[in-house]
Structure formats: C-alpha cells, structure tokens
Amino acid sequence: MLNIEEANRKSKEAVDGVLKSYSEVAKSWQAIATETGEFSRKYMQDATSYFEQLMGVRTIEAALELQTNFAKSSYETAVAQTSKLTELYSDLGKTLAKPFEAAASQSTSVFTKTTL
C-alpha cells in the first residue's frame, strides 16, 4: 500500500529542489542577458568605427576593402556569439531539468517499492 508520509516527504523534497534551483536559473538568465548586452555594445562600437572609417575613404577600392573586412569581422563575431549563447541556453536547460529529474527519480523509486 502507498505510504502517505513517504509520498509527502518526497513531494516536499521535490518542491524544495525546485525552489533551490530558482537562484541557479536566475544566474543563468543573468549570464545570457549580460552576454547579449556585451555583444550589442561591442557591435555598436564596431559599426560606429566602420562608418567613421568609411566616411574618410577616397577610393572605391578602399571602400570595398573596408566593407569586406567589416563583413568578415561581423560574421566571425556573430558565429562566436551564437556559440556562446547556445552554450548558455544549454546550461539553462540543464539547470531547469535538474529538479524534475530528481523528482521523477524519487517518484519512480517510491512507485517501485509500493508495487512490488
């Protein structure tokens, strides 16, 4: 038969785990926001510098070279940023799943004990 006290204890442990992970989730979101803000700030600085340099260009060849360098640099930066954000979101997903994994494991063990 199902032991109500044990089920209540396991349920409380699961809720405590969810509440405990809240700070970890908040830290993950903060890291994502910080990284995105830093990327935006750096991109604006790079774009401003590019347009300032473009205003001083005297030949089309120099303008094309400047444009090519800026496009290449922007692409490389975007790829690196995507990799960083992918890793941060992956870590966030793992953090979000931890309490539920523990709760599922505990529930399974309680269910197995009561049915055998």
C-alpha positions, 0 to 999 in steps of 0.5 A: 500500500502507498505510504502517505508520509513517504509520498509527502516527504518526497513531494516536499523534497521535490518542491524544495529542489525546485525552489533551490534551483530558482537562484541557479536559473536566475544566474543563468538568465543573468549570464545570457542577458549580460552576454547579449548586452556585451555583444550589442555594445561591442557591435555598436562600437564596431559599426560606429568605427566602420562608418567613421572609417568609411566616411574618410575613404577616397577610393572605391577600392578602399571602400570595398576593402573596408566593407569586406573586412567589416563583413568578415569581422561581423560574421566571425563575431556573430558565429562566436556569439551564437556559440556562446549563447547556445552554450548558455541556453544549454546550461539553462536547460540543464539547470531547469531539468535538474529538479524534475529529474530528481523528482521523477527519480524519487517518484519512480523509486517510491512507485517501485517499492509500493508495487512490488 
